[in-house]
Amino acid sequence: MYYSETKVIMGGLAHVPILIFIVNFIKGKFESISSKVVEVKTEEQKLKKVEVKEEEVKSKEVNTIEVKEEAE
């Protein structure tokens, strides 16, 4: 059975919103993926520099700590 020209045009126009939805869905997926990649590249690692302080320990303090540990 043949379709009239009007039915063919109406059918084509009816599918246009479906095609637009599919294209926008795929476009949205790629934009979300690309935005994640951009966020990772722009994010900088922040590191703190920590200085180590060396303190002199008196021999009396070391001896008292050792004695306390042995007593327990």
PQR file with spaces between the fields and no chain letter, atoms N, CA, C, O and H, PARSE charges and radii, in Angstrom:
ATOM       1  N    MET     1       0.835   -1.168    0.000 -0.4000 1.5000
ATOM       2  CA   MET     1       0.000    0.000    0.000 -0.0000 2.0000
ATOM       3  C    MET     1       0.886    1.239    0.000  0.5500 1.7000
ATOM       4  O    MET     1       1.828    1.340    0.786 -0.5500 1.4000
ATOM       5  N    TYR     2       0.583    2.161   -0.869 -0.4000 1.5000
ATOM       6  CA   TYR     2       1.342    3.384   -0.988 -0.0000 2.0000
ATOM       7  C    TYR     2       0.790    4.443   -0.038  0.5500 1.7000
ATOM       8  O    TYR     2      -0.413    4.519    0.210 -0.5500 1.4000
ATOM       9  H    TYR     2      -0.182    2.079   -1.507  0.4000 1.0000
ATOM      10  N    TYR     3       1.722    5.273    0.495 -0.4000 1.5000
ATOM      11  CA   TYR     3       1.303    6.382    1.354 -0.0000 2.0000
ATOM      12  C    TYR     3       1.213    7.651    0.514  0.5500 1.7000
ATOM      13  O    TYR     3       1.984    7.839   -0.428 -0.5500 1.4000
ATOM      14  H    TYR     3       2.700    5.211    0.295  0.4000 1.0000
ATOM      15  N    SER     4       0.295    8.491    0.852 -0.4000 1.5000
ATOM      16  CA   SER     4       0.188    9.752    0.128 -0.0000 2.0000
ATOM      17  C    SER     4       1.326   10.678    0.561  0.5500 1.7000
ATOM      18  O    SER     4       1.929   10.480    1.616 -0.5500 1.4000
ATOM      19  H    SER     4      -0.330    8.338    1.617  0.4000 1.0000
ATOM      20  N    GLU     5       1.605   11.664   -0.239 -0.4000 1.5000
ATOM      21  CA   GLU     5       2.687   12.603    0.044 -0.0000 2.0000
ATOM      22  C    GLU     5       2.447   13.332    1.368  0.5500 1.7000
ATOM      23  O    GLU     5       3.400   13.633    2.087 -0.5500 1.4000
ATOM      24  H    GLU     5       1.115   11.825   -1.096  0.4000 1.0000
ATOM      25  N    THR     6       1.217   13.612    1.687 -0.4000 1.5000
ATOM      26  CA   THR     6       0.868   14.300    2.933 -0.0000 2.0000
ATOM      27  C    THR     6       1.220   13.450    4.136  0.5500 1.7000
ATOM      28  O    THR     6       1.764   13.956    5.118 -0.5500 1.4000
ATOM      29  H    THR     6       0.443   13.369    1.103  0.4000 1.0000
ATOM      30  N    LYS     7       0.911   12.145    4.071 -0.4000 1.5000
ATOM      31  CA   LYS     7       1.217   11.259    5.202 -0.0000 2.0000
ATOM      32  C    LYS     7       2.729   11.118    5.392  0.5500 1.7000
ATOM      33  O    LYS     7       3.210   11.051    6.523 -0.5500 1.4000
ATOM      34  H    LYS     7       0.469   11.734    3.274  0.4000 1.0000
ATOM      35  N    VAL     8       3.461   11.073    4.311 -0.4000 1.5000
ATOM      36  CA   VAL     8       4.920   10.948    4.411 -0.0000 2.0000
ATOM      37  C    VAL     8       5.511   12.200    5.063  0.5500 1.7000
ATOM      38  O    VAL     8       6.374   12.091    5.934 -0.5500 1.4000
ATOM      39  H    VAL     8       3.071   11.127    3.391  0.4000 1.0000
ATOM      40  N    ILE     9       5.061   13.371    4.656 -0.4000 1.5000
ATOM      41  CA   ILE     9       5.561   14.620    5.238 -0.0000 2.0000
ATOM      42  C    ILE     9       5.170   14.723    6.702  0.5500 1.7000
ATOM      43  O    ILE     9       5.981   15.130    7.534 -0.5500 1.4000
ATOM      44  H    ILE     9       4.359   13.459    3.948  0.4000 1.0000
ATOM      45  N    MET    10       3.931   14.357    7.025 -0.4000 1.5000
ATOM      46  CA   MET    10       3.480   14.398    8.428 -0.0000 2.0000
ATOM      47  C    MET    10       4.297   13.431    9.287  0.5500 1.7000
ATOM      48  O    MET    10       4.656   13.752   10.420 -0.5500 1.4000
ATOM      49  H    MET    10       3.273   14.027    6.350  0.4000 1.0000
ATOM      50  N    GLY    11       4.583   12.259    8.749 -0.4000 1.5000
ATOM      51  CA   GLY    11       5.398   11.288    9.488 -0.0000 2.0000
ATOM      52  C    GLY    11       6.806   11.799    9.721  0.5500 1.7000
ATOM      53  O    GLY    11       7.371   11.609   10.798 -0.5500 1.4000
ATOM      54  H    GLY    11       4.291   11.999    7.829  0.4000 1.0000
ATOM      55  N    GLY    12       7.370   12.442    8.721 -0.4000 1.5000
ATOM      56  CA   GLY    12       8.713   13.019    8.865 -0.0000 2.0000
ATOM      57  C    GLY    12       8.739   14.120    9.899  0.5500 1.7000
ATOM      58  O    GLY    12       9.655   14.198   10.718 -0.5500 1.4000
ATOM      59  H    GLY    12       6.911   12.596    7.846  0.4000 1.0000
ATOM      60  N    LEU    13       7.731   14.968    9.860 -0.4000 1.5000
ATOM      61  CA   LEU    13       7.671   16.056   10.844 -0.0000 2.0000
ATOM      62  C    LEU    13       7.425   15.533   12.253  0.5500 1.7000
ATOM      63  O    LEU    13       7.882   16.135   13.225 -0.5500 1.4000
ATOM      64  H    LEU    13       6.987   14.904    9.195  0.4000 1.0000
ATOM      65  N    ALA    14       6.720   14.437   12.373 -0.4000 1.5000
ATOM      66  CA   ALA    14       6.462   13.863   13.698 -0.0000 2.0000
ATOM      67  C    ALA    14       7.737   13.304   14.316  0.5500 1.7000
ATOM      68  O    ALA    14       7.858   13.263   15.541 -0.5500 1.4000
ATOM      69  H    ALA    14       6.348   13.948   11.584  0.4000 1.0000
ATOM      70  N    HIS    15       8.683   12.877   13.497 -0.4000 1.5000
ATOM      71  CA   HIS    15       9.921   12.296   14.023 -0.0000 2.0000
ATOM      72  C    HIS    15      10.990   13.339   14.331  0.5500 1.7000
ATOM      73  O    HIS    15      11.988   13.012   14.973 -0.5500 1.4000
ATOM      74  H    HIS    15       8.585   12.911   12.503  0.4000 1.0000
ATOM      75  N    VAL    16      10.816   14.558   13.900 -0.4000 1.5000
ATOM      76  CA   VAL    16      11.819   15.604   14.148 -0.0000 2.0000
ATOM      77  C    VAL    16      12.038   15.830   15.649  0.5500 1.7000
ATOM      78  O    VAL    16      13.196   15.884   16.064 -0.5500 1.4000
ATOM      79  H    VAL    16      10.005   14.824   13.378  0.4000 1.0000
ATOM      80  N    PRO    17      11.006   15.965   16.489 -0.5600 1.5000
ATOM      81  CA   PRO    17      11.269   16.151   17.929  0.2800 2.0000
ATOM      82  C    PRO    17      12.004   14.963   18.557  0.5500 1.7000
ATOM      83  O    PRO    17      12.810   15.146   19.469 -0.5500 1.4000
ATOM      84  N    ILE    18      11.734   13.770   18.081 -0.4000 1.5000
ATOM      85  CA   ILE    18      12.428   12.583   18.613 -0.0000 2.0000
ATOM      86  C    ILE    18      13.909   12.661   18.261  0.5500 1.7000
ATOM      87  O    ILE    18      14.764   12.378   19.101 -0.5500 1.4000
ATOM      88  H    ILE    18      11.079   13.622   17.340  0.4000 1.0000
ATOM      89  N    LEU    19      14.213   13.039   17.030 -0.4000 1.5000
ATOM      90  CA   LEU    19      15.612   13.155   16.612 -0.0000 2.0000
ATOM      91  C    LEU    19      16.325   14.270   17.387  0.5500 1.7000
ATOM      92  O    LEU    19      17.486   14.117   17.766 -0.5500 1.4000
ATOM      93  H    LEU    19      13.519   13.269   16.348  0.4000 1.0000
ATOM      94  N    ILE    20      15.641   15.373   17.618 -0.4000 1.5000
ATOM      95  CA   ILE    20      16.229   16.476   18.391 -0.0000 2.0000
ATOM      96  C    ILE    20      16.526   16.017   19.819  0.5500 1.7000
ATOM      97  O    ILE    20      17.572   16.356   20.372 -0.5500 1.4000
ATOM      98  H    ILE    20      14.697   15.497   17.311  0.4000 1.0000
ATOM      99  N    PHE    21      15.613   15.248   20.420 -0.4000 1.5000
ATOM     100  CA   PHE    21      15.830   14.740   21.776 -0.0000 2.0000
ATOM     101  C    PHE    21      17.064   13.836   21.817  0.5500 1.7000
ATOM     102  O    PHE    21      17.879   13.948   22.733 -0.5500 1.4000
ATOM     103  H    PHE    21      14.763   14.973   19.971  0.4000 1.0000
ATOM     104  N    ILE    22      17.207   12.954   20.850 -0.4000 1.5000
ATOM     105  CA   ILE    22      18.353   12.035   20.822 -0.0000 2.0000
ATOM     106  C    ILE    22      19.658   12.809   20.668  0.5500 1.7000
ATOM     107  O    ILE    22      20.636   12.516   21.356 -0.5500 1.4000
ATOM     108  H    ILE    22      16.545   12.863   20.107  0.4000 1.0000
ATOM     109  N    VAL    23      19.680   13.792   19.772 -0.4000 1.5000
ATOM     110  CA   VAL    23      20.897   14.585   19.559 -0.0000 2.0000
ATOM     111  C    VAL    23      21.258   15.370   20.824  0.5500 1.7000
ATOM     112  O    VAL    23      22.428   15.423   21.200 -0.5500 1.4000
ATOM     113  H    VAL    23      18.886   14.030   19.213  0.4000 1.0000
ATOM     114  N    ASN    24      20.280   15.970   21.476 -0.4000 1.5000
ATOM     115  CA   ASN    24      20.550   16.722   22.708 -0.0000 2.0000
ATOM     116  C    ASN    24      21.008   15.805   23.842  0.5500 1.7000
ATOM     117  O    ASN    24      21.836   16.205   24.661 -0.5500 1.4000
ATOM     118  H    ASN    24      19.328   15.926   21.171  0.4000 1.0000
ATOM     119  N    PHE    25      20.486   14.594   23.898 -0.4000 1.5000
ATOM     120  CA   PHE    25      20.895   13.637   24.924 -0.0000 2.0000
ATOM     121  C    PHE    25      22.365   13.272   24.743  0.5500 1.7000
ATOM     122  O    PHE    25      23.131   13.273   25.707 -0.5500 1.4000
ATOM     123  H    PHE    25      19.813   14.269   23.233  0.4000 1.0000
ATOM     124  N    ILE    26      22.753   12.962   23.519 -0.4000 1.5000
ATOM     125  CA   ILE    26      24.150   12.608   23.240 -0.0000 2.0000
ATOM     126  C    ILE    26      25.060   13.810   23.500  0.5500 1.7000
ATOM     127  O    ILE    26      26.146   13.654   24.058 -0.5500 1.4000
ATOM     128  H    ILE    26      22.130   12.961   22.737  0.4000 1.0000
ATOM     129  N    LYS    27      24.627   14.995   23.103 -0.4000 1.5000
ATOM     130  CA   LYS    27      25.403   16.215   23.332 -0.0000 2.0000
ATOM     131  C    LYS    27      25.617   16.452   24.821  0.5500 1.7000
ATOM     132  O    LYS    27      26.711   16.825   25.244 -0.5500 1.4000
ATOM     133  H    LYS    27      23.745   15.122   22.650  0.4000 1.0000
ATOM     134  N    GLY    28      24.571   16.235   25.615 -0.4000 1.5000
ATOM     135  CA   GLY    28      24.681   16.412   27.064 -0.0000 2.0000
ATOM     136  C    GLY    28      25.658   15.448   27.698  0.5500 1.7000
ATOM     137  O    GLY    28      26.395   15.816   28.613 -0.5500 1.4000
ATOM     138  H    GLY    28      23.682   15.932   25.271  0.4000 1.0000
ATOM     139  N    LYS    29      25.668   14.205   27.214 -0.4000 1.5000
ATOM     140  CA   LYS    29      26.614   13.217   27.750 -0.0000 2.0000
ATOM     141  C    LYS    29      28.055   13.630   27.482  0.5500 1.7000
ATOM     142  O    LYS    29      28.905   13.528   28.366 -0.5500 1.4000
ATOM     143  H    LYS    29      25.069   13.907   26.471  0.4000 1.0000
ATOM     144  N    PHE    30      28.333   14.094   26.272 -0.4000 1.5000
ATOM     145  CA   PHE    30      29.693   14.506   25.950 -0.0000 2.0000
ATOM     146  C    PHE    30      30.091   15.762   26.711  0.5500 1.7000
ATOM     147  O    PHE    30      31.254   15.900   27.088 -0.5500 1.4000
ATOM     148  H    PHE    30      27.643   14.177   25.554  0.4000 1.0000
ATOM     149  N    GLU    31      29.167   16.677   26.946 -0.4000 1.5000
ATOM     150  CA   GLU    31      29.489   17.883   27.707 -0.0000 2.0000
ATOM     151  C    GLU    31      29.801   17.545   29.157  0.5500 1.7000
ATOM     152  O    GLU    31      30.697   18.148   29.748 -0.5500 1.4000
ATOM     153  H    GLU    31      28.221   16.565   26.639  0.4000 1.0000
ATOM     154  N    SER    32      29.082   16.598   29.739 -0.4000 1.5000
ATOM     155  CA   SER    32      29.358   16.236   31.126 -0.0000 2.0000
ATOM     156  C    SER    32      30.717   15.558   31.252  0.5500 1.7000
ATOM     157  O    SER    32      31.433   15.773   32.230 -0.5500 1.4000
ATOM     158  H    SER    32      28.354   16.109   29.259  0.4000 1.0000
ATOM     159  N    ILE    33      31.070   14.744   30.268 -0.4000 1.5000
ATOM     160  CA   ILE    33      32.373   14.076   30.293 -0.0000 2.0000
ATOM     161  C    ILE    33      33.488   15.100   30.112  0.5500 1.7000
ATOM     162  O    ILE    33      34.498   15.049   30.813 -0.5500 1.4000
ATOM     163  H    ILE    33      30.488   14.570   29.474  0.4000 1.0000
ATOM     164  N    SER    34      33.309   16.035   29.170 -0.4000 1.5000
ATOM     165  CA   SER    34      34.353   17.025   28.918 -0.0000 2.0000
ATOM     166  C    SER    34      34.499   17.987   30.092  0.5500 1.7000
ATOM     167  O    SER    34      35.606   18.453   30.362 -0.5500 1.4000
ATOM     168  H    SER    34      32.488   16.077   28.601  0.4000 1.0000
ATOM     169  N    SER    35      33.411   18.295   30.796 -0.4000 1.5000
ATOM     170  CA   SER    35      33.522   19.194   31.944 -0.0000 2.0000
ATOM     171  C    SER    35      34.286   18.535   33.082  0.5500 1.7000
ATOM     172  O    SER    35      35.001   19.216   33.817 -0.5500 1.4000
ATOM     173  H    SER    35      32.512   17.916   30.577  0.4000 1.0000
ATOM     174  N    LYS    36      34.149   17.224   33.240 -0.4000 1.5000
ATOM     175  CA   LYS    36      34.916   16.516   34.274 -0.0000 2.0000
ATOM     176  C    LYS    36      36.396   16.555   33.954  0.5500 1.7000
ATOM     177  O    LYS    36      37.215   16.735   34.855 -0.5500 1.4000
ATOM     178  H    LYS    36      33.569   16.671   32.642  0.4000 1.0000
ATOM     179  N    VAL    37      36.758   16.389   32.685 -0.4000 1.5000
ATOM     180  CA   VAL    37      38.157   16.419   32.290 -0.0000 2.0000
ATOM     181  C    VAL    37      38.727   17.810   32.519  0.5500 1.7000
ATOM     182  O    VAL    37      39.862   17.934   32.980 -0.5500 1.4000
ATOM     183  H    VAL    37      36.093   16.242   31.954  0.4000 1.0000
ATOM     184  N    VAL    38      37.989   18.841   32.216 -0.4000 1.5000
ATOM     185  CA   VAL    38      38.458   20.215   32.411 -0.0000 2.0000
ATOM     186  C    VAL    38      38.631   20.509   33.890  0.5500 1.7000
ATOM     187  O    VAL    38      39.600   21.165   34.274 -0.5500 1.4000
ATOM     188  H    VAL    38      37.067   18.741   31.842  0.4000 1.0000
ATOM     189  N    GLU    39      37.704   20.035   34.742 -0.4000 1.5000
ATOM     190  CA   GLU    39      37.820   20.269   36.175 -0.0000 2.0000
ATOM     191  C    GLU    39      39.075   19.623   36.736  0.5500 1.7000
ATOM     192  O    GLU    39      39.737   20.209   37.592 -0.5500 1.4000
ATOM     193  H    GLU    39      36.917   19.502   34.431  0.4000 1.0000
ATOM     194  N    VAL    40      39.413   18.434   36.273 -0.4000 1.5000
ATOM     195  CA   VAL    40      40.597   17.750   36.774 -0.0000 2.0000
ATOM     196  C    VAL    40      41.851   18.505   36.358  0.5500 1.7000
ATOM     197  O    VAL    40      42.791   18.619   37.145 -0.5500 1.4000
ATOM     198  H    VAL    40      38.875   17.958   35.577  0.4000 1.0000
ATOM     199  N    LYS    41      41.881   19.021   35.137 -0.4000 1.5000
ATOM     200  CA   LYS    41      43.065   19.727   34.667 -0.0000 2.0000
ATOM     201  C    LYS    41      43.243   21.071   35.363  0.5500 1.7000
ATOM     202  O    LYS    41      44.376   21.482   35.613 -0.5500 1.4000
ATOM     203  H    LYS    41      41.118   18.929   34.498  0.4000 1.0000
ATOM     204  N    THR    42      42.162   21.760   35.682 -0.4000 1.5000
ATOM     205  CA   THR    42      42.285   23.075   36.298 -0.0000 2.0000
ATOM     206  C    THR    42      42.531   22.999   37.795  0.5500 1.7000
ATOM     207  O    THR    42      42.974   23.975   38.401 -0.5500 1.4000
ATOM     208  H    THR    42      41.241   21.427   35.479  0.4000 1.0000
ATOM     209  N    GLU    43      42.252   21.869   38.387 -0.4000 1.5000
ATOM     210  CA   GLU    43      42.429   21.733   39.831 -0.0000 2.0000
ATOM     211  C    GLU    43      43.909   21.565   40.140  0.5500 1.7000
ATOM     212  O    GLU    43      44.563   20.666   39.611 -0.5500 1.4000
ATOM     213  H    GLU    43      41.892   21.077   37.894  0.4000 1.0000
ATOM     214  N    GLU    44      44.428   22.424   40.989 -0.4000 1.5000
ATOM     215  CA   GLU    44      45.837   22.365   41.355 -0.0000 2.0000
ATOM     216  C    GLU    44      45.989   21.736   42.727  0.5500 1.7000
ATOM     217  O    GLU    44      45.160   21.918   43.618 -0.5500 1.4000
ATOM     218  H    GLU    44      43.896   23.154   41.419  0.4000 1.0000
ATOM     219  N    GLN    45      47.053   21.005   42.864 -0.4000 1.5000
ATOM     220  CA   GLN    45      47.312   20.396   44.163 -0.0000 2.0000
ATOM     221  C    GLN    45      47.973   21.437   45.058  0.5500 1.7000
ATOM     222  O    GLN    45      48.922   22.117   44.666 -0.5500 1.4000
ATOM     223  H    GLN    45      47.726   20.857   42.140  0.4000 1.0000
ATOM     224  N    LYS    46      47.450   21.534   46.252 -0.4000 1.5000
ATOM     225  CA   LYS    46      47.997   22.490   47.205 -0.0000 2.0000
ATOM     226  C    LYS    46      48.733   21.714   48.287  0.5500 1.7000
ATOM     227  O    LYS    46      48.136   20.929   49.024 -0.5500 1.4000
ATOM     228  H    LYS    46      46.679   20.982   46.570  0.4000 1.0000
ATOM     229  N    LEU    47      50.005   21.938   48.369 -0.4000 1.5000
ATOM     230  CA   LEU    47      50.830   21.254   49.354 -0.0000 2.0000
ATOM     231  C    LEU    47      51.393   22.273   50.334  0.5500 1.7000
ATOM     232  O    LEU    47      51.809   23.366   49.950 -0.5500 1.4000
ATOM     233  H    LEU    47      50.491   22.575   47.771  0.4000 1.0000
ATOM     234  N    LYS    48      51.397   21.900   51.582 -0.4000 1.5000
ATOM     235  CA   LYS    48      51.983   22.765   52.597 -0.0000 2.0000
ATOM     236  C    LYS    48      53.421   22.330   52.845  0.5500 1.7000
ATOM     237  O    LYS    48      53.729   21.140   52.910 -0.5500 1.4000
ATOM     238  H    LYS    48      51.059   21.013   51.895  0.4000 1.0000
ATOM     239  N    LYS    49      54.269   23.301   52.977 -0.4000 1.5000
ATOM     240  CA   LYS    49      55.644   22.995   53.329 -0.0000 2.0000
ATOM     241  C    LYS    49      55.748   23.030   54.845  0.5500 1.7000
ATOM     242  O    LYS    49      55.412   24.027   55.484 -0.5500 1.4000
ATOM     243  H    LYS    49      54.018   24.267   52.924  0.4000 1.0000
ATOM     244  N    VAL    50      56.211   21.945   55.398 -0.4000 1.5000
ATOM     245  CA   VAL    50      56.311   21.833   56.844 -0.0000 2.0000
ATOM     246  C    VAL    50      57.790   21.798   57.206  0.5500 1.7000
ATOM     247  O    VAL    50      58.562   21.001   56.673 -0.5500 1.4000
ATOM     248  H    VAL    50      56.484   21.135   54.879  0.4000 1.0000
ATOM     249  N    GLU    51      58.152   22.661   58.103 -0.4000 1.5000
ATOM     250  CA   GLU    51      59.537   22.694   58.562 -0.0000 2.0000
ATOM     251  C    GLU    51      59.690   21.797   59.788  0.5500 1.7000
ATOM     252  O    GLU    51      58.848   21.790   60.686 -0.5500 1.4000
ATOM     253  H    GLU    51      57.525   23.308   58.535  0.4000 1.0000
ATOM     254  N    VAL    52      60.753   21.065   59.799 -0.4000 1.5000
ATOM     255  CA   VAL    52      61.027   20.193   60.932 -0.0000 2.0000
ATOM     256  C    VAL    52      61.941   20.954   61.894  0.5500 1.7000
ATOM     257  O    VAL    52      63.019   21.421   61.527 -0.5500 1.4000
ATOM     258  H    VAL    52      61.437   21.070   59.070  0.4000 1.0000
ATOM     259  N    LYS    53      61.479   21.055   63.104 -0.4000 1.5000
ATOM     260  CA   LYS    53      62.269   21.760   64.112 -0.0000 2.0000
ATOM     261  C    LYS    53      62.989   20.731   64.977  0.5500 1.7000
ATOM     262  O    LYS    53      62.391   19.801   65.517 -0.5500 1.4000
ATOM     263  H    LYS    53      60.603   20.676   63.401  0.4000 1.0000
ATOM     264  N    GLU    54      64.264   20.932   65.080 -0.4000 1.5000
ATOM     265  CA   GLU    54      65.047   20.049   65.925 -0.0000 2.0000
ATOM     266  C    GLU    54      65.313   20.760   67.245  0.5500 1.7000
ATOM     267  O    GLU    54      65.775   21.901   67.278 -0.5500 1.4000
ATOM     268  H    GLU    54      64.751   21.688   64.641  0.4000 1.0000
ATOM     269  N    GLU    55      65.014   20.068   68.313 -0.4000 1.5000
ATOM     270  CA   GLU    55      65.241   20.649   69.632 -0.0000 2.0000
ATOM     271  C    GLU    55      66.306   19.835   70.354  0.5500 1.7000
ATOM     272  O    GLU    55      66.398   18.615   70.221 -0.5500 1.4000
ATOM     273  H    GLU    55      64.638   19.141   68.286  0.4000 1.0000
ATOM     274  N    GLU    56      67.086   20.549   71.106 -0.4000 1.5000
ATOM     275  CA   GLU    56      68.098   19.861   71.893 -0.0000 2.0000
ATOM     276  C    GLU    56      67.432   19.259   73.130  0.5500 1.7000
ATOM     277  O    GLU    56      66.641   19.907   73.816 -0.5500 1.4000
ATOM     278  H    GLU    56      67.012   21.540   71.214  0.4000 1.0000
ATOM     279  N    VAL    57      67.771   18.030   73.381 -0.4000 1.5000
ATOM     280  CA   VAL    57      67.201   17.358   74.538 -0.0000 2.0000
ATOM     281  C    VAL    57      68.305   17.230   75.573  0.5500 1.7000
ATOM     282  O    VAL    57      69.397   16.731   75.298 -0.5500 1.4000
ATOM     283  H    VAL    57      68.413   17.504   72.824  0.4000 1.0000
ATOM     284  N    LYS    58      67.990   17.690   76.753 -0.4000 1.5000
ATOM     285  CA   LYS    58      68.986   17.609   77.817 -0.0000 2.0000
ATOM     286  C    LYS    58      69.105   16.170   78.291  0.5500 1.7000
ATOM     287  O    LYS    58      68.134   15.414   78.270 -0.5500 1.4000
ATOM     288  H    LYS    58      67.103   18.096   76.977  0.4000 1.0000
ATOM     289  N    SER    59      70.269   15.814   78.705 -0.4000 1.5000
ATOM     290  CA   SER    59      70.514   14.430   79.128 -0.0000 2.0000
ATOM     291  C    SER    59      69.691   14.071   80.363  0.5500 1.7000
ATOM     292  O    SER    59      69.330   12.907   80.540 -0.5500 1.4000
ATOM     293  H    SER    59      71.058   16.429   78.721  0.4000 1.0000
ATOM     294  N    LYS    60      69.391   15.034   81.208 -0.4000 1.5000
ATOM     295  CA   LYS    60      68.583   14.756   82.396 -0.0000 2.0000
ATOM     296  C    LYS    60      67.173   14.354   81.996  0.5500 1.7000
ATOM     297  O    LYS    60      66.590   13.444   82.586 -0.5500 1.4000
ATOM     298  H    LYS    60      69.684   15.980   81.064  0.4000 1.0000
ATOM     299  N    GLU    61      66.617   15.039   80.982 -0.4000 1.5000
ATOM     300  CA   GLU    61      65.265   14.711   80.535 -0.0000 2.0000
ATOM     301  C    GLU    61      65.211   13.312   79.948  0.5500 1.7000
ATOM     302  O    GLU    61      64.252   12.577   80.186 -0.5500 1.4000
ATOM     303  H    GLU    61      67.090   15.778   80.502  0.4000 1.0000
ATOM     304  N    VAL    62      66.222   12.937   79.189 -0.4000 1.5000
ATOM     305  CA   VAL    62      66.263   11.601   78.584 -0.0000 2.0000
ATOM     306  C    VAL    62      66.363   10.551   79.673  0.5500 1.7000
ATOM     307  O    VAL    62      65.674    9.533   79.616 -0.5500 1.4000
ATOM     308  H    VAL    62      67.001   13.534   78.996  0.4000 1.0000
ATOM     309  N    ASN    63      67.197   10.779   80.650 -0.4000 1.5000
ATOM     310  CA   ASN    63      67.371    9.814   81.734 -0.0000 2.0000
ATOM     311  C    ASN    63      66.079    9.645   82.523  0.5500 1.7000
ATOM     312  O    ASN    63      65.722    8.520   82.873 -0.5500 1.4000
ATOM     313  H    ASN    63      67.757   11.607   80.697  0.4000 1.0000
ATOM     314  N    THR    64      65.368   10.735   82.811 -0.4000 1.5000
ATOM     315  CA   THR    64      64.138   10.618   83.590 -0.0000 2.0000
ATOM     316  C    THR    64      63.052    9.900   82.790  0.5500 1.7000
ATOM     317  O    THR    64      62.262    9.150   83.362 -0.5500 1.4000
ATOM     318  H    THR    64      65.657   11.649   82.527  0.4000 1.0000
ATOM     319  N    ILE    65      63.005   10.118   81.489 -0.4000 1.5000
ATOM     320  CA   ILE    65      62.022    9.415   80.658 -0.0000 2.0000
ATOM     321  C    ILE    65      62.349    7.930   80.636  0.5500 1.7000
ATOM     322  O    ILE    65      61.445    7.104   80.760 -0.5500 1.4000
ATOM     323  H    ILE    65      63.647   10.728   81.025  0.4000 1.0000
ATOM     324  N    GLU    66      63.607    7.573   80.483 -0.4000 1.5000
ATOM     325  CA   GLU    66      63.993    6.172   80.455 -0.0000 2.0000
ATOM     326  C    GLU    66      63.689    5.508   81.802  0.5500 1.7000
ATOM     327  O    GLU    66      63.228    4.367   81.848 -0.5500 1.4000
ATOM     328  H    GLU    66      64.341    8.244   80.382  0.4000 1.0000
ATOM     329  N    VAL    67      63.946    6.222   82.886 -0.4000 1.5000
ATOM     330  CA   VAL    67      63.697    5.666   84.205 -0.0000 2.0000
ATOM     331  C    VAL    67      62.193    5.445   84.404  0.5500 1.7000
ATOM     332  O    VAL    67      61.784    4.419   84.948 -0.5500 1.4000
ATOM     333  H    VAL    67      64.319    7.149   82.849  0.4000 1.0000
ATOM     334  N    LYS    68      61.370    6.408   83.962 -0.4000 1.5000
ATOM     335  CA   LYS    68      59.932    6.247   84.114 -0.0000 2.0000
ATOM     336  C    LYS    68      59.421    5.062   83.294  0.5500 1.7000
ATOM     337  O    LYS    68      58.541    4.329   83.748 -0.5500 1.4000
ATOM     338  H    LYS    68      61.702    7.241   83.520  0.4000 1.0000
ATOM     339  N    GLU    69      59.959    4.872   82.104 -0.4000 1.5000
ATOM     340  CA   GLU    69      59.510    3.754   81.271 -0.0000 2.0000
ATOM     341  C    GLU    69      59.912    2.429   81.881  0.5500 1.7000
ATOM     342  O    GLU    69      59.138    1.473   81.838 -0.5500 1.4000
ATOM     343  H    GLU    69      60.673    5.467   81.736  0.4000 1.0000
ATOM     344  N    GLU    70      61.106    2.348   82.449 -0.4000 1.5000
ATOM     345  CA   GLU    70      61.567    1.105   83.072 -0.0000 2.0000
ATOM     346  C    GLU    70      60.789    0.812   84.343  0.5500 1.7000
ATOM     347  O    GLU    70      60.573   -0.355   84.672 -0.5500 1.4000
ATOM     348  H    GLU    70      61.736    3.125   82.484  0.4000 1.0000
ATOM     349  N    ALA    71      60.364    1.844   85.068 -0.4000 1.5000
ATOM     350  CA   ALA    71      59.654    1.652   86.316 -0.0000 2.0000
ATOM     351  C    ALA    71      58.250    1.075   86.049  0.5500 1.7000
ATOM     352  O    ALA    71      57.722    0.337   86.881 -0.5500 1.4000
ATOM     353  H    ALA    71      60.540    2.791   84.800  0.4000 1.0000
ATOM     354  N    GLU    72      57.671    1.393   84.944 -0.4000 1.5000
ATOM     355  CA   GLU    72      56.318    0.914   84.656 -0.0000 2.0000
ATOM     356  C    GLU    72      56.378   -0.495   84.223  0.5500 1.7000
ATOM     357  O    GLU    72      55.344   -1.095   83.930 -0.5500 1.4000
ATOM     358  H    GLU    72      58.101    1.992   84.269  0.4000 1.0000
